Amino acid sequence: MRPVPVICRAAVFGLLACAGIGLWPAAAGAQTWPVRPITLVVPFAAGGPTDVVARALSVPLGKALGQTIVVENKLGAGGTVAATTVARAAPDGYTFLIHHNGMATAPALYRKLPFNPLTDFEYVSQVVDVPMTLVARKDLPARDLPELLAYLKANRDKVNLAHAGLGAVSHLCGMVFRQAVGVDLTTVPYQGTGPAMLALLGGQVDLLCDQTTQTTPQIKSGAVRFYGVTTAQRIKALPDAPTLAEQGLKGFEVMVWHGIYAPKSTPREATEKFNTALRTALKDPAFATRMAELGAEQVPDAKLTPDGLRNWLKQEIDRWGPVIKSAGVYAD
């Protein structure tokens, strides 16, 4: 047999080397997701109610996925900065968004919205529902809701209402409250309900409609004056607290809901595994106990699916669009 010339052997070696190099990315790509930390973007300030849910969830969620969940606060424009960032992020399964009702109100609030909530994301699941509460600075003279309504009518030019920015649920709740009582109160926006609550505790503002995840500790400690919850029924975290509806504001119902989204075209493997891990995390005893203490409530299994979140989002867009447009509230 004739020996293979050196040049041929080199060529064969080169082909094998090239073949090996070609196979390496495939082998690396075959690694099971996730192989590195995952970023969960929160549209609001650290310490705010959505941030509280995200950080409490990040521990059991990271455990279920076997990776660290990095919570990143990206503020601005009522949550649209964060949503836009995630919509434009690489769809590689390592960036997710947790957002509340603001995903449904943004289309009506913003004339030039940089994203479409119904087409620019993959849907993962809803997370928890959170009731709202109406609270005031501790030294506001009105002791209960009837007294508050009388006080507002007598002092409409002096009372202000804080909220977490245009499109935030605290803003929407305040809007519904103003319409219900027929008093056009001055509103004071903050970058998140964390700062808004600090302003209320410091006596710099008068009223705030905010989630129980933020207000329950303040209510129980007596640091704020409390007028009622915004749900149709009383809640477990504050069983003795009346609803605003049962005190005369009929039909007054505002509930905060949270959903998790990924950039469009994120691999199904990532969203499905994230959903499975999320279901496990929601049952974590420490997380469940923490949410119960703060008044947050588990959502039905039907909402813990991509379709459940998508359908609910569409319903909420249809619900809030007319309310916002009738109020004439817009942002550029």
Disulfide bonds with the S-S distance in Angstrom:
Cys173-Cys209 1.84
